[in-house]
Amino acid sequence: DNSSEFIPKCRACRRQAREHSGEGDHHEGLSSDEELTPTEEDEFQKSKDNVLEDSRKIFEDVHADFCDIRKILLKFQEWKEKFPDSYCDAYISFCLPKLLNPLIRVHLISWNPLEQNFTELEEMPWFRAIEEFGDAENISES
């Protein structure tokens, strides 16, 4: 298989080209094949900005009670307290992940754990709301 011999040769060629051009930015171990050109970076940023802008519009026409995770969970908590039998019969604890999935995904569109100042999942308001709801369910069941 010649491909295993080809890879080190390519690396050596790229290293020599960097040394001759005087590029000092390269860090050993990082692949220059995966580095984006300025044009590609601009295109990526424009595409990312478009996606973020579109994501802000997703719940534009939805009533506030039905696009806020905390408010949705409060409605389910009220249902559980007022009508516990129908709440259990509807298997709500199994349905909530599927129901909340699209809302959580919208919140996570801009989240990047590789950035320096990213927000931990546990610190996000939707995460705390779900955690509090789960704690309230565990307390009421016990």
Rosetta constraint file for C-alpha pairs under 8 A:
AtomPair CA 1 CA 5 HARMONIC 7.89 0.50
AtomPair CA 2 CA 6 HARMONIC 6.19 0.50
AtomPair CA 3 CA 7 HARMONIC 6.44 0.50
AtomPair CA 4 CA 8 HARMONIC 7.43 0.50
AtomPair CA 5 CA 9 HARMONIC 6.70 0.50
AtomPair CA 6 CA 10 HARMONIC 6.22 0.50
AtomPair CA 7 CA 11 HARMONIC 6.31 0.50
AtomPair CA 8 CA 12 HARMONIC 6.13 0.50
AtomPair CA 9 CA 13 HARMONIC 6.15 0.50
AtomPair CA 10 CA 14 HARMONIC 6.15 0.50
AtomPair CA 11 CA 15 HARMONIC 6.03 0.50
AtomPair CA 12 CA 16 HARMONIC 6.16 0.50
AtomPair CA 13 CA 17 HARMONIC 6.15 0.50
AtomPair CA 14 CA 18 HARMONIC 6.14 0.50
AtomPair CA 15 CA 19 HARMONIC 6.19 0.50
AtomPair CA 16 CA 20 HARMONIC 6.16 0.50
AtomPair CA 17 CA 21 HARMONIC 6.08 0.50
AtomPair CA 18 CA 22 HARMONIC 5.96 0.50
AtomPair CA 18 CA 23 HARMONIC 5.19 0.50
AtomPair CA 18 CA 24 HARMONIC 7.66 0.50
AtomPair CA 19 CA 23 HARMONIC 6.43 0.50
AtomPair CA 19 CA 24 HARMONIC 7.96 0.50
AtomPair CA 26 CA 30 HARMONIC 7.49 0.50
AtomPair CA 26 CA 32 HARMONIC 7.84 0.50
AtomPair CA 31 CA 35 HARMONIC 7.08 0.50
AtomPair CA 36 CA 40 HARMONIC 5.67 0.50
AtomPair CA 36 CA 41 HARMONIC 5.92 0.50
AtomPair CA 37 CA 41 HARMONIC 6.12 0.50
AtomPair CA 38 CA 42 HARMONIC 6.15 0.50
AtomPair CA 39 CA 43 HARMONIC 6.22 0.50
AtomPair CA 40 CA 44 HARMONIC 6.01 0.50
AtomPair CA 41 CA 45 HARMONIC 6.09 0.50
AtomPair CA 42 CA 46 HARMONIC 6.16 0.50
AtomPair CA 43 CA 47 HARMONIC 6.09 0.50
AtomPair CA 44 CA 48 HARMONIC 6.01 0.50
AtomPair CA 45 CA 49 HARMONIC 6.03 0.50
AtomPair CA 46 CA 50 HARMONIC 6.18 0.50
AtomPair CA 47 CA 51 HARMONIC 6.30 0.50
AtomPair CA 48 CA 52 HARMONIC 6.21 0.50
AtomPair CA 49 CA 53 HARMONIC 6.06 0.50
AtomPair CA 50 CA 54 HARMONIC 6.11 0.50
AtomPair CA 51 CA 55 HARMONIC 6.08 0.50
AtomPair CA 52 CA 56 HARMONIC 6.43 0.50
AtomPair CA 52 CA 109 HARMONIC 7.14 0.50
AtomPair CA 52 CA 110 HARMONIC 6.86 0.50
AtomPair CA 53 CA 57 HARMONIC 6.88 0.50
AtomPair CA 54 CA 58 HARMONIC 6.67 0.50
AtomPair CA 55 CA 106 HARMONIC 6.44 0.50
AtomPair CA 55 CA 109 HARMONIC 7.78 0.50
AtomPair CA 56 CA 60 HARMONIC 7.29 0.50
AtomPair CA 59 CA 67 HARMONIC 6.56 0.50
AtomPair CA 62 CA 66 HARMONIC 6.63 0.50
AtomPair CA 62 CA 67 HARMONIC 6.49 0.50
AtomPair CA 63 CA 67 HARMONIC 6.80 0.50
AtomPair CA 64 CA 68 HARMONIC 6.31 0.50
AtomPair CA 65 CA 71 HARMONIC 5.58 0.50
AtomPair CA 65 CA 72 HARMONIC 6.45 0.50
AtomPair CA 66 CA 71 HARMONIC 7.12 0.50
AtomPair CA 66 CA 72 HARMONIC 6.00 0.50
AtomPair CA 67 CA 71 HARMONIC 7.99 0.50
AtomPair CA 67 CA 72 HARMONIC 7.53 0.50
AtomPair CA 67 CA 103 HARMONIC 7.00 0.50
AtomPair CA 68 CA 72 HARMONIC 6.27 0.50
AtomPair CA 68 CA 103 HARMONIC 7.91 0.50
AtomPair CA 69 CA 73 HARMONIC 6.12 0.50
AtomPair CA 69 CA 100 HARMONIC 7.12 0.50
AtomPair CA 69 CA 103 HARMONIC 7.23 0.50
AtomPair CA 69 CA 126 HARMONIC 6.07 0.50
AtomPair CA 69 CA 129 HARMONIC 7.05 0.50
AtomPair CA 69 CA 130 HARMONIC 7.83 0.50
AtomPair CA 70 CA 74 HARMONIC 6.19 0.50
AtomPair CA 70 CA 126 HARMONIC 6.83 0.50
AtomPair CA 70 CA 129 HARMONIC 5.36 0.50
AtomPair CA 70 CA 130 HARMONIC 7.50 0.50
AtomPair CA 71 CA 75 HARMONIC 6.42 0.50
AtomPair CA 72 CA 76 HARMONIC 6.55 0.50
AtomPair CA 73 CA 77 HARMONIC 6.09 0.50
AtomPair CA 73 CA 129 HARMONIC 7.71 0.50
AtomPair CA 73 CA 130 HARMONIC 7.57 0.50
AtomPair CA 73 CA 133 HARMONIC 6.77 0.50
AtomPair CA 74 CA 78 HARMONIC 6.15 0.50
AtomPair CA 75 CA 79 HARMONIC 6.23 0.50
AtomPair CA 76 CA 80 HARMONIC 6.13 0.50
AtomPair CA 77 CA 81 HARMONIC 6.20 0.50
AtomPair CA 77 CA 133 HARMONIC 7.69 0.50
AtomPair CA 78 CA 82 HARMONIC 6.06 0.50
AtomPair CA 79 CA 83 HARMONIC 5.58 0.50
AtomPair CA 79 CA 84 HARMONIC 7.05 0.50
AtomPair CA 79 CA 87 HARMONIC 6.59 0.50
AtomPair CA 80 CA 84 HARMONIC 4.63 0.50
AtomPair CA 80 CA 87 HARMONIC 5.42 0.50
AtomPair CA 80 CA 88 HARMONIC 7.94 0.50
AtomPair CA 83 CA 87 HARMONIC 6.18 0.50
AtomPair CA 84 CA 88 HARMONIC 6.16 0.50
AtomPair CA 85 CA 89 HARMONIC 6.12 0.50
AtomPair CA 86 CA 90 HARMONIC 6.03 0.50
AtomPair CA 87 CA 91 HARMONIC 6.74 0.50
AtomPair CA 87 CA 92 HARMONIC 6.30 0.50
AtomPair CA 88 CA 92 HARMONIC 6.67 0.50
AtomPair CA 91 CA 95 HARMONIC 6.57 0.50
AtomPair CA 92 CA 96 HARMONIC 6.02 0.50
AtomPair CA 93 CA 97 HARMONIC 7.80 0.50
AtomPair CA 94 CA 98 HARMONIC 7.95 0.50
AtomPair CA 95 CA 99 HARMONIC 6.19 0.50
AtomPair CA 96 CA 100 HARMONIC 5.91 0.50
AtomPair CA 97 CA 101 HARMONIC 5.81 0.50
AtomPair CA 98 CA 102 HARMONIC 7.82 0.50
AtomPair CA 100 CA 104 HARMONIC 6.16 0.50
AtomPair CA 101 CA 105 HARMONIC 6.08 0.50
AtomPair CA 102 CA 106 HARMONIC 6.35 0.50
AtomPair CA 103 CA 107 HARMONIC 6.63 0.50
AtomPair CA 104 CA 108 HARMONIC 6.26 0.50
AtomPair CA 104 CA 126 HARMONIC 7.35 0.50
AtomPair CA 105 CA 109 HARMONIC 6.21 0.50
AtomPair CA 107 CA 111 HARMONIC 7.51 0.50
AtomPair CA 111 CA 118 HARMONIC 7.16 0.50
AtomPair CA 111 CA 119 HARMONIC 7.65 0.50
AtomPair CA 112 CA 118 HARMONIC 6.37 0.50
AtomPair CA 113 CA 118 HARMONIC 5.62 0.50
AtomPair CA 113 CA 119 HARMONIC 7.56 0.50
AtomPair CA 113 CA 120 HARMONIC 7.79 0.50
AtomPair CA 114 CA 118 HARMONIC 7.34 0.50
AtomPair CA 119 CA 123 HARMONIC 6.58 0.50
AtomPair CA 119 CA 124 HARMONIC 7.08 0.50
AtomPair CA 120 CA 124 HARMONIC 6.89 0.50
AtomPair CA 121 CA 127 HARMONIC 6.65 0.50
AtomPair CA 122 CA 127 HARMONIC 5.85 0.50
AtomPair CA 122 CA 128 HARMONIC 6.68 0.50
AtomPair CA 123 CA 127 HARMONIC 7.00 0.50
AtomPair CA 123 CA 128 HARMONIC 6.95 0.50
AtomPair CA 124 CA 128 HARMONIC 6.46 0.50
AtomPair CA 125 CA 129 HARMONIC 6.21 0.50
AtomPair CA 126 CA 130 HARMONIC 6.29 0.50
AtomPair CA 127 CA 131 HARMONIC 6.09 0.50
AtomPair CA 128 CA 132 HARMONIC 6.00 0.50
AtomPair CA 129 CA 133 HARMONIC 6.14 0.50
AtomPair CA 130 CA 134 HARMONIC 6.07 0.50
AtomPair CA 131 CA 135 HARMONIC 6.13 0.50
AtomPair CA 132 CA 136 HARMONIC 6.08 0.50
AtomPair CA 133 CA 137 HARMONIC 6.19 0.50
AtomPair CA 134 CA 138 HARMONIC 6.22 0.50
AtomPair CA 135 CA 139 HARMONIC 6.18 0.50
AtomPair CA 136 CA 140 HARMONIC 6.18 0.50
AtomPair CA 137 CA 141 HARMONIC 6.10 0.50
AtomPair CA 138 CA 142 HARMONIC 6.14 0.50
